């Protein structure tokens, strides 16, 4: 049985480059403090859908998320910048709705 290290050096498997992207909602903790749990849930749902949809459309995949941070991988590094630019543009002007109130 091969160890992980031996498998990683197996020339039959070849090697390739992966691009790893971390996304994060800037100022999310501060927004949570001022807008509360409802904003947290809806914003994370929307952001998660967008990250997954856009990663897939740029031939990547979202493999992990923690809080408002997502980890995506792309086999073609040329797809990373268009993915990031599109995600940034799609969320740049989104603001919490005025009628959202802090949950108690």
SULVENZI-V48748 format. One record per residue. SS is DSSP state (A for helix, B for strand, O for the rest). BURIAL is b if it has 16 or more other ideal C-beta (glycine too) atoms within 10 Angstrom, else e. D_CENTER is the distance of its C-alpha to the mean C-alpha in whole Angstrom. Layout:
ss=<SS,SS>
burial=<BURIAL,BURIAL>
d_center=<D_CENTER,D_CENTER>
This chain:
ss=<O,O,O,A,A,A,A,A,O,O,O,O,O,O,O,O,O,O,B,B,B,B,B,B,O,O,O,A,A,A,A,A,A,A,A,A,A,A,A,A,A,A,A,A,A,A,A,A,A,A,A,A,A,A,A,A,A,O,O,B,B,B,B,B,B,B,O,O,B,B,B,B,B,B,O,O,O,A,A,A,A,A,A,A,A,A,A,A,A,A,A,A,O,O,O,O,O,O,O,O,O,O,O,O>
burial=<e,e,e,e,e,e,e,e,e,e,e,e,e,e,e,e,e,e,b,e,b,e,b,e,b,e,e,b,e,e,b,b,e,e,b,b,e,e,b,b,e,e,b,b,e,e,b,e,e,b,b,b,e,b,b,e,e,b,e,b,e,b,e,e,b,e,e,b,e,b,e,b,e,b,e,e,e,e,b,b,e,e,b,e,e,e,b,e,e,e,b,e,e,e,e,b,e,e,e,b,e,e,e,e>
d_center=<36,33,31,28,29,31,29,27,30,31,32,32,28,28,25,22,19,15,13,10,7,6,4,7,9,13,15,14,17,19,18,19,22,23,22,22,20,20,18,16,16,16,13,10,12,11,8,7,9,8,5,7,10,9,8,11,13,13,14,11,9,6,9,8,7,9,10,8,6,3,5,6,9,12,16,17,16,17,14,12,13,14,10,9,13,12,9,11,14,13,12,15,18,17,19,20,23,26,27,24,26,25,26,29>
